[in-house]
């Protein structure tokens, strides 16, 4: 059995180290939980709110091809035996196999079962006449046609479109189908198809007006699964060919006319064609028109205007062929959009009724007009329509590829998307891709981060649970929730109702999370942990500063957040008067004083945890090796650390540090000008004395001398770091805290940095637990100050259990003085264990300007000593780059026993994520001292390593072996391209994500926010060359790019154990790069990912 796991990014337990050299695949699966941490921790909201656009309706109108080619058999696969009477015939079995394959591409069959059934006609020409064209009346078969059974193309398309409807929840969806459009064709056919005449002009038919397209489903909201099912039923009843085989015979493909009718529909005008039997309309077409599309029930009156203020209006045209007989709206389109038409010249091999080139049609002019003009000046902003196309499956069409030039021209004019498919089996994924692109055009108001774990707490067991923080910004308020889901053995993520949790647009609205009794999906204010929050004033705690001592237990009645608790005075809650004190404590105690859920009840419990922009959940396992009773923690920007039972979601407690309670008035009313609470990353530390991964003994008691501790900084919320002793599952204590007001910690800035707990040798026979903490960010940097010598330029090393300061490292007045340590340090320290004995021998850290420092621990006179130095600089003195990511460190084993340390670091200014600056880069330094402390830290000619000592990697190719003694660097393609996350080192490869901003707002108040482009790069670790994948060598370092869903995070690997190897699939957030890597199981590189 294969077990799919998420690659664990952190491992520093002694047992893990000892296994490292033996079985590399075991190393990959060490962690029982894996955090996916957003990369945005600075001015990400300035980035999100760069546009003044509002949350808009998304309208998606499908225009479905109903031409004669859609009436034909799929791939001309037919059965000559009746499936009803001879189901075991070979040709029937082949036909059924084809249906099974087609339906395997559908994704929502449990919600909307496929409806496709056998089609039947009597147009089969025997095989001996196949050269005449294998199937169809156009073959001119010299003998009588015989019956055939097949899958009709229109039926396949209908099933696929129906299947995509559940993915469109939250949108307004409508359907049009093309009409007969056989004006001129009918009299031409009646004349016996004469040759040598111009069919465009020779057979006028002024009475026939069955042109363009018509509405079979008015634009309607899909807000639930039942809405999608009802629309699917409507499509079943209206999108098909008449069973008489005559009514829809020789229907044409009027693409320009159909777009013109869609324009009339969207804008509330009347059609230019009269819909009546007397004008050539079949009665069943008239019966299937959705009269709700009109302002009255008159189908020849005005349409109802479909545009609302700032709505996102889209047309998706699905067609399998060339436009034919498509000129009946040309004069009206020219009057509207301009342009000219040059009709094809009749001749050998040229049918003048087919538009083959852009100059033959006005599709591009009309598409461009709808996208670039205000179609409803009476509403705020510009109301536009963007046109998208899904065109032809080549293996099933005689006109394969012919429409590409026409459609590409229309898409270029419209700014839409063109999904080109080669077979109908690709239609489902093409529609999903197109819907995803349309959705990505909207400004996001919902985000999430997550962590995966397992129920047992044993790191060798399969990961089977995922916990998702979901947050939203709506009506100038922030809200958040925490939800639990399952991970099945095949790696899919599902809810209690077995519905997948992710769609192209994010969390699935139809999923039921594990702690919920209703479908709650991405609904932030329903279900999840928020539904289990206890009553106001009963389970939220804070300890006033004057009461806070080491090892203070939190869950005491005297620390309950409620106005009746006199332990909290006005200063404690940041209040100017008693009324404000009461209001602030009511809110801090959990009351919905601002009516977050909009139900007009401001005294009920607030069903929101607060948003968690930068703080993913964390799982603490209380396990004895057989059973575990985990607790899930999450921070929030309302200022709380929340704790919940992972089994049923019970609210165990919420804790608010006193520093945040003092600014509760600001935390209550935050909008775009956001305040932050617990914004730092949570870190769990298990003091695992016996290295068994278990906290409890089999009899239920805590293992001797063991502890569970939880560390966190406040990030943008303040300049404090907390260490909580959570060994008591329901009654934690504050083991220690530090902040900038305390003696010895005056250099603390905003405590972005992730606390790094570990063990070091304190003597030849003893060890000591320490916590390495960077001093964080000087807020002055946000104002553009070039340097920050006052705050953040220090490293503090504390006793992990007591919080006692052991060392300070800084540029002056410190235990270890490094004159060059003058800049803020926000990246997490990366620790190294040379000999894999479970004890840290050295650590590395970078500052915000790209300087890299190394510190080594060693014993001197049987006591711990430490030396540090600046070993590398990632930018030149005349540059102004910011390195706001953490170092990624790996140990590389070279020839013999020689080992080196590979340090990778990328640059990107989070303060100005959309600016064009100096070219950002990935820098990789190779530290030759991978087995012990260096004699000094000046590696190259008495100086730190610099860019002048390493080699620039070209876009393709490999460096010479002599060029990478000290490393290499790689420039991003464009000045605005930046990296906002730590790199990933995996199996001798380095992976990097970058972000390029969108081109910016057009000044239109309705312009949708584009989050730009995410890219994923890959490099061989030692020389920076392109990597190998399952399909061979990559031709470029750029492996994948797509629409950004925010500032891209560190890529991660989804792995799948196999007999002799490890398969890895590289992912970025919820996006799959579609790159599969085979990992050598032989241990060669040890990577220590510091996230």
PEDAKA-V144743 format. One record per residue. N is the residue number from 1. RES is the residue in one small letter. PSI is psi in whole degrees, -180 to 180 (999 if undefined). D_FIRST is the distance of its C-alpha to the first C-alpha in whole Angstrom. Layout:
# PEDAKA-V144743
n: <N N>
res: <RES RES>
psi: <PSI PSI>
d_first: <D_FIRST D_FIRST>
This chain:
# PEDAKA-V144743
n: <1 2 3 4 5 6 7 8 9 10 11 12 13 14 15 16 17 18 19 20 21 22 23 24 25 26 27 28 29 30 31 32 33 34 35 36 37 38 39 40 41 42 43 44 45 46 47 48 49 50 51 52 53 54 55 56 57 58 59 60 61 62 63 64 65 66 67 68 69 70 71 72 73 74 75 76 77 78 79 80 81 82 83 84 85 86 87 88 89 90 91 92 93 94 95 96 97 98 99 100 101 102 103 104 105 106 107 108 109 110 111 112 113 114 115 116 117 118 119 120 121 122 123 124 125 126 127 128 129 130 131 132 133 134 135 136 137 138 139 140 141 142 143 144 145 146 147 148 149 150 151 152 153 154 155 156 157 158 159 160 161 162 163 164 165 166 167 168 169 170 171 172 173 174 175 176 177 178 179 180 181 182 183 184 185 186 187 188 189 190 191 192 193 194 195 196 197 198 199 200 201 202 203 204 205 206 207 208 209 210 211 212 213 214 215 216 217 218 219 220 221 222 223 224 225 226 227 228 229 230 231 232 233 234 235 236 237 238 239 240 241 242 243 244 245 246 247 248 249 250 251 252 253 254 255 256 257 258 259 260 261 262 263 264 265 266 267 268 269 270 271 272 273 274 275 276 277 278 279 280 281 282 283 284 285 286 287 288 289 290 291 292 293 294 295 296 297 298 299 300 301 302 303 304 305 306 307 308 309 310 311 312 313 314 315 316 317 318 319 320 321 322 323 324 325 326 327 328 329 330 331 332 333 334 335 336 337 338 339 340 341 342 343 344 345 346 347 348 349 350 351 352 353 354 355 356 357 358 359 360 361 362 363 364 365 366 367 368 369 370 371 372 373 374 375 376 377 378 379 380 381 382 383 384 385 386 387 388 389 390 391 392 393 394 395 396 397 398 399 400 401 402 403 404 405 406 407 408 409 410 411 412 413 414 415 416 417 418 419 420 421 422 423 424 425 426 427 428 429 430 431 432 433 434 435 436 437 438 439 440 441 442 443 444 445 446 447 448 449 450 451 452 453 454 455 456 457 458 459 460 461 462 463 464 465 466 467 468 469 470 471 472 473 474 475 476 477 478 479 480 481 482 483 484 485 486 487 488 489 490 491 492 493 494 495 496 497 498 499 500 501 502 503 504 505 506 507 508 509 510 511 512 513 514 515 516 517 518 519 520 521 522 523 524 525 526 527 528 529 530 531 532 533 534 535 536 537 538 539 540 541 542 543 544 545 546 547 548 549 550 551 552 553 554 555 556 557 558 559 560 561 562 563 564 565 566 567 568 569 570 571 572 573 574 575 576 577 578 579 580 581 582 583 584 585 586 587 588 589 590 591 592 593 594 595 596 597 598 599 600 601 602 603 604 605 606 607 608 609 610 611 612 613 614 615 616 617 618 619 620 621 622 623 624 625 626 627 628 629 630 631 632 633 634 635 636 637 638 639 640 641 642 643 644 645 646 647 648 649 650 651 652 653 654 655 656 657 658 659 660 661 662 663 664 665 666 667 668 669 670 671 672 673 674 675 676 677 678 679 680 681 682 683 684 685 686 687 688 689 690 691 692 693 694 695 696 697 698 699 700 701 702 703 704 705 706 707 708 709 710 711 712 713 714 715 716 717 718 719 720 721 722 723 724 725 726 727 728 729 730 731 732 733 734 735 736 737 738 739 740 741 742 743 744 745 746 747 748 749 750 751 752 753 754 755 756 757 758 759 760 761 762 763 764 765 766 767 768 769 770 771 772 773 774 775 776 777 778 779 780 781 782 783 784 785 786 787 788 789 790 791 792 793 794 795 796 797 798 799 800 801 802 803 804 805 806 807 808 809 810 811 812 813 814 815 816 817 818 819 820 821 822 823 824 825 826 827 828 829 830 831 832 833 834 835 836 837 838 839 840 841 842 843 844 845 846 847 848 849 850 851 852 853 854 855 856 857 858 859 860 861 862 863 864 865 866 867 868 869 870 871 872 873 874 875 876 877 878 879 880 881 882 883 884 885 886 887 888 889 890 891 892 893 894 895 896 897 898 899 900 901 902 903 904 905 906 907 908 909 910 911 912 913 914 915 916 917 918 919 920 921 922 923 924 925 926 927 928 929 930 931 932 933 934 935 936 937 938 939 940 941 942 943 944 945 946 947 948 949 950 951 952 953 954 955 956 957 958 959 960 961 962 963 964 965 966 967 968 969 970 971 972 973 974 975 976 977 978 979 980 981 982 983 984 985 986 987 988 989 990 991 992 993 994 995 996 997 998 999 1000 1001 1002 1003 1004 1005 1006 1007 1008 1009 1010 1011 1012 1013 1014 1015 1016 1017 1018 1019 1020 1021 1022 1023 1024 1025 1026 1027 1028 1029 1030 1031 1032 1033 1034 1035 1036 1037 1038 1039 1040 1041 1042 1043 1044 1045 1046 1047 1048 1049 1050 1051 1052 1053 1054 1055 1056 1057 1058 1059 1060 1061 1062 1063 1064 1065 1066 1067 1068 1069 1070 1071 1072 1073 1074 1075 1076 1077 1078 1079 1080 1081 1082 1083 1084 1085 1086 1087 1088 1089 1090 1091>
res: <x x x x x x x x x x x x x x x x x x x x x x x x x x x x x x x x x x x x x x x x x x x x x x x x x x x x x x x x x x x x x x x x x x x x x x x x x x x x x x x x x x x x x x x x x x x x x x x x x x x x x x x x x x x x x x x x x x x x x x x x x x x x x x x x x x x x x x x x x x x x x x x x x x x x x x x x x x x x x x x x x x x x x x x x x x x x x x x x x x x x x x x x x x x x x x x x x x x x x x x x x x x x x x x x x x x x x x x x x x x x x x x x x x x x x x x x x x x x x x x x x x x x x x x x x x x x x x x x x x x x x x x x x x x x x x x x x x x x x x x x x x x x x x x x x x x x x x x x x x x x x x x x x x x x x x x x x x x x x x x x x x x x x x x x x x x x x x x x x x x x x x x x x x x x x x x x x x x x x x x x x x x x x x x x x x x x x x x x x x x x x x x x x x x x x x x x x x x x x x x x x x x x x x x x x x x x x x x x x x x x x x x x x x x x x x x x x x x x x x x x x x x x x x x x x x x x x x x x x x x x x x x x x x x x x x x x x x x x x x x x x x x x x x x x x x x x x x x x x x x x x x x x x x x x x x x x x x x x x x x x x x x x x x x x x x x x x x x x x x x x x x x x x x x x x x x x x x x x x x x x x x x x x x x x x x x x x x x x x x x x x x x x x x x x x x x x x x x x x x x x x x x x x x x x x x x x x x x x x x x x x x x x x x x x x x x x x x x x x x x x x x x x x x x x x x x x x x x x x x x x x x x x x x x x x x x x x x x x x x x x x x x x x x x x x x x x x x x x x x x x x x x x x x x x x x x x x x x x x x x x x x x x x x x x x x x x x x x x x x x x x x x x x x x x x x x x x x x x x x x x x x x x x x x x x x x x x x x x x x x x x x x x x x x x x x x x x x x x x x x x x x x x x x x x x x x x x x x x x x x x x x x x x x x x x x x x x x x x x x x x x x x x x x x x x x x x x x x x x x x x x x x x x x x x x x x x x x x x x x x x x x x x x x x x x x x x x x x x x x x x x x x x x x x x x x x x x x x x x x x x x x x x x x x x x x x x x x x x x x x x x x x x x x x x x x x x x x x x x x x x x x x x x x x x x x x x x x x x x x x x x x x x x x x x x x x x x x x x x x x x x x x x x x x x x x x x x x x x x x x x x x x x x x x x x x x x x x x x x x x x x x x x x x x x x x x x x x x x x x x x x x x x x x x x x x x x x x x x x x x x x x x x x x x x x x x>
psi: <135 142 125 132 155 134 125 128 -7 138 119 22 144 -44 -37 -44 -41 -30 -14 -45 -13 -52 107 -36 -30 -39 -40 -31 23 -42 139 -4 148 124 140 109 127 144 -3 116 17 -109 48 -27 -31 -35 -45 -39 30 -20 152 11 156 168 127 161 144 117 127 114 114 135 113 129 129 30 172 -35 -27 -10 -4 163 143 123 15 36 120 158 136 -4 143 119 -27 -34 -19 62 -18 2 147 -40 -30 -42 -40 -39 -43 -38 -37 -40 -43 -43 -45 -44 -18 -18 -10 152 -11 35 -24 -21 -47 95 144 146 -1 133 169 140 156 137 -175 50 25 127 131 154 -30 -13 22 -29 -16 -6 120 -41 156 157 -20 -4 -19 41 128 -6 170 135 153 166 153 151 142 176 119 138 -42 -33 -37 -47 -41 -44 -40 -45 -42 -41 -26 -11 -41 -25 -11 16 138 -2 161 129 137 167 136 153 148 148 -174 -45 34 24 137 -35 -40 -51 -31 -42 -41 -25 1 24 55 150 160 19 157 108 -17 -28 -21 -20 67 145 78 -20 -17 120 27 62 171 -133 170 156 120 -13 112 147 119 149 140 97 -3 169 -39 -35 -43 -40 -40 -39 -35 -41 -38 -40 -39 -37 -8 -18 88 169 140 134 -12 -10 0 -42 -44 12 134 35 143 -172 86 77 -49 -42 -40 -41 -38 -41 -38 -38 -45 -41 -51 -39 5 28 178 155 154 -5 135 129 107 158 -35 -18 20 10 127 146 -37 -27 -46 -38 -29 -3 133 106 -14 -13 -11 155 -23 -176 1 113 -7 11 -165 142 157 133 126 -5 135 166 123 23 153 110 126 145 130 114 124 114 148 11 -172 150 132 143 45 46 8 -5 12 -44 -38 -39 -41 -39 -31 -48 -6 -164 167 160 134 109 148 143 124 143 -178 124 4 121 114 -6 -4 131 118 -31 159 -32 -10 -12 165 20 -44 -40 -44 -44 -44 -39 -46 -32 -25 12 151 110 -7 81 -15 -9 159 138 -175 129 115 168 128 133 134 155 142 115 137 138 109 -41 -10 18 135 -13 28 126 -11 -30 -5 -47 -41 -49 -40 -39 -41 -42 -41 -39 -31 -26 17 -158 150 112 113 123 157 -8 150 -24 -16 -3 -42 -51 -32 -43 -43 -44 -44 -42 -42 -41 -39 -45 -36 -17 -19 151 126 143 -1 139 170 157 163 167 142 154 -170 163 -25 -28 -7 123 -15 -10 157 137 124 8 151 139 126 123 125 132 158 155 120 136 42 26 150 143 161 159 169 127 148 139 174 153 117 171 -27 5 -6 149 123 163 -171 -32 16 16 142 147 -19 139 -175 -28 -4 -140 140 125 -20 9 146 118 164 -27 7 156 10 160 120 -23 -120 17 109 -32 6 147 -170 -163 -31 -31 -14 3 136 169 158 132 17 -18 22 133 154 150 116 153 -38 -7 -4 116 168 141 30 126 139 -44 72 146 -33 -10 11 137 100 145 -22 -6 109 0 -23 116 -177 -41 -35 -29 12 36 146 -21 178 -36 -39 -36 -46 -45 -44 -40 -32 -45 -48 -28 -3 11 144 63 -22 13 59 -36 -1 25 9 14 111 10 -6 172 140 113 59 139 -11 153 156 63 -44 8 100 165 170 140 131 123 127 85 149 13 -20 -38 153 148 76 160 136 132 148 139 171 159 8 -6 5 151 114 146 132 147 129 -17 -49 2 11 136 108 -46 164 137 132 118 149 -30 -31 -34 -34 -20 30 -32 -37 -35 -28 -48 29 142 -128 -38 81 143 155 149 -112 94 -7 168 139 142 129 138 122 115 87 83 -43 6 39 4 -2 144 -31 152 167 -24 -1 -15 161 136 144 128 15 156 154 127 151 125 146 147 171 -6 -131 -6 -13 -168 54 154 135 144 111 137 109 24 -37 114 -35 1 76 162 156 100 -41 163 157 149 176 -16 -7 149 130 -5 31 -17 0 128 -149 125 72 -35 145 127 136 94 145 -179 145 163 132 -15 -176 -18 -5 158 166 134 134 162 122 126 128 159 -8 -155 134 117 -18 -24 -31 -27 1 9 134 -30 164 73 -5 -38 149 -11 59 160 131 134 120 160 122 -28 -35 -19 4 135 129 -46 149 134 123 -170 -11 160 49 165 -40 120 122 102 -28 -3 76 -2 159 145 111 -15 149 139 143 122 151 136 100 -49 8 46 8 3 139 130 -28 162 157 149 148 152 178 -13 7 6 139 128 146 137 136 134 144 168 134 120 40 27 155 132 165 140 151 158 161 113 -16 154 125 1 158 164 -24 9 166 41 156 132 89 8 165 150 146 122 137 152 126 130 119 -152 142 -132 9 134 146 166 125 125 120 140 134 157 154 132 103 -22 -28 68 -14 2 152 123 -162 153 122 164 163 129 131 115 146 110 117 -10 79 5 -1 176 133 157 -38 175 13 93 -28 108 42 16 160 158 146 179 -30 -15 -7 171 139 132 128 170 -32 162 179 145 157 153 -31 -9 -12 34 -41 0 -165 167 159 125 139 160 -37 153 -30 -6 131 160 133 20 157 149 167 127 127 116 59 21 151 130 141 136 146 168 135 128 163 172 -8 171 146 -1 -9 124 -12 5 132 147 125 129 8 -157 133 140 152 123 155 143 145 139 -38 -27 1 10 169 155 168 139 -179 -28 6 -167 137 140 -11 159 -27 115 -29 147 152 180 131 142 26 -170 124 142 -177 131 159 163 127 120 156 113 142 -179 -52 6 179 122 135 135 120 132 155 107 -130 1 136 125 -10 23 125 132 140 128 130 122 -10 131 119 -38 133 121 138 96 122 11 999>
d_first: <0 4 7 10 13 17 18 20 24 26 25 28 27 28 25 23 26 26 22 23 24 22 19 19 15 16 19 17 16 19 20 19 21 22 25 26 30 33 35 38 40 44 46 43 45 47 45 44 47 49 50 52 50 49 46 47 46 44 45 43 45 43 46 44 45 47 49 49 46 44 45 44 41 38 38 40 38 40 40 43 42 42 39 40 42 40 36 35 37 35 36 35 32 32 33 31 28 30 30 26 25 28 27 23 25 26 25 27 27 26 29 32 31 31 35 35 37 39 42 45 48 50 50 48 50 49 47 51 52 49 51 53 49 47 47 49 53 54 53 57 55 58 57 56 53 51 48 45 41 39 37 40 39 41 39 35 37 38 34 33 36 35 31 32 35 32 32 36 36 39 41 44 43 45 45 48 48 50 53 55 57 59 62 64 62 63 66 65 63 66 69 67 64 67 67 69 69 67 65 65 69 70 69 69 68 69 69 65 63 59 58 55 53 53 51 49 47 49 47 46 43 40 39 37 34 37 39 37 37 41 41 38 41 44 42 41 45 47 45 45 47 50 50 53 52 55 55 53 54 54 53 53 51 53 51 54 56 53 52 56 56 53 55 58 55 54 57 59 61 62 61 64 63 64 62 63 64 67 65 63 60 58 58 55 54 57 55 52 53 52 56 54 54 58 60 62 61 63 60 63 64 62 58 57 57 53 53 53 54 52 49 47 48 45 46 43 44 42 43 43 46 50 52 55 58 57 61 62 61 62 66 64 62 64 66 63 62 64 63 64 63 63 63 61 64 64 64 62 58 59 59 61 59 56 55 54 54 55 59 58 57 58 54 54 57 56 53 54 57 55 52 55 58 58 58 60 62 63 60 59 57 56 55 53 50 48 47 43 42 40 41 40 38 39 38 39 42 46 46 43 44 47 47 46 49 50 47 47 50 50 47 49 52 50 47 45 41 41 37 38 35 35 34 34 30 30 33 30 29 33 34 31 32 36 35 34 36 39 38 37 41 42 42 40 40 37 35 32 29 26 24 20 19 18 19 19 21 19 18 15 13 11 14 15 19 21 25 27 31 33 37 39 43 45 49 49 47 44 41 38 35 31 29 25 22 19 16 13 9 10 13 16 18 20 23 24 25 21 23 22 24 25 27 29 32 30 29 29 32 30 27 28 27 26 29 31 32 33 32 33 31 33 36 37 39 37 34 32 33 37 37 37 40 42 46 48 50 47 44 45 47 48 50 54 55 57 55 52 52 49 47 48 46 45 45 49 51 53 51 50 51 53 57 58 57 60 58 57 60 61 60 57 56 58 60 64 65 64 63 61 59 59 57 55 54 53 51 49 49 47 49 49 52 52 50 47 46 49 50 53 52 53 53 49 46 45 41 40 39 41 39 37 37 36 35 31 30 29 27 28 26 28 25 26 22 22 23 24 27 27 29 29 32 34 37 39 42 44 44 42 39 37 35 33 31 27 27 29 31 34 37 37 40 41 43 45 47 50 51 49 51 54 53 52 55 53 50 51 52 50 50 49 51 48 48 45 44 41 40 39 35 34 33 31 32 31 33 31 33 31 28 25 24 26 29 30 31 29 32 32 35 34 33 37 38 35 35 34 35 35 37 38 41 43 43 45 46 48 49 47 44 43 41 40 39 36 36 37 35 38 41 40 43 44 44 46 47 48 50 53 56 55 57 55 53 55 53 50 50 47 44 42 40 37 38 36 36 35 37 40 42 45 46 45 44 43 41 41 39 40 40 41 42 44 47 46 48 51 52 55 53 52 56 55 57 56 55 55 56 57 53 50 51 49 46 47 45 45 44 41 42 45 46 49 49 49 50 51 50 52 55 58 59 55 54 53 55 54 56 54 52 54 51 49 45 43 39 37 38 35 35 34 34 35 34 31 33 32 35 36 39 40 39 40 41 43 46 46 48 46 47 44 45 44 44 44 44 45 47 51 53 50 50 47 49 48 49 48 49 49 47 46 48 46 49 52 55 56 53 52 48 46 43 42 38 37 36 33 33 31 32 32 32 35 36 37 36 38 36 37 36 35 37 36 38 39 42 43 45 44 47 48 45 47 49 50 51 50 47 44 42 39 40 39 40 40 41 42 42 38 39 42 44 47 50 51 49 51 49 51 55 55 54 50 48 49 48 51 49 46 45 45 42 43 41 39 39 39 41 43 42 45 45 42 43 43 41 41 42 41 43 42 43 46 48 46 43 41 38 37 34 33 31 28 27 24 24 27 28 30 29 32 33 36 38 41 43 45 48 50 51 54 56 55 55 52 50 46 45 43 40 41 38 35 34 31 32 30 32 31 32 35 37 36 35 33 29 27 24 22 25 28 30 31 35 35 34 34 30 30 33 33 35 35 34 36 37 33 31 29 26 23 20 16 14 10 9 9 10 14 14 14 14 17 18 22 23 26 27 25 26 23 25 23 23 20 20 18 19 20 18 22 23 27 27 27 27 28 28 31 30>
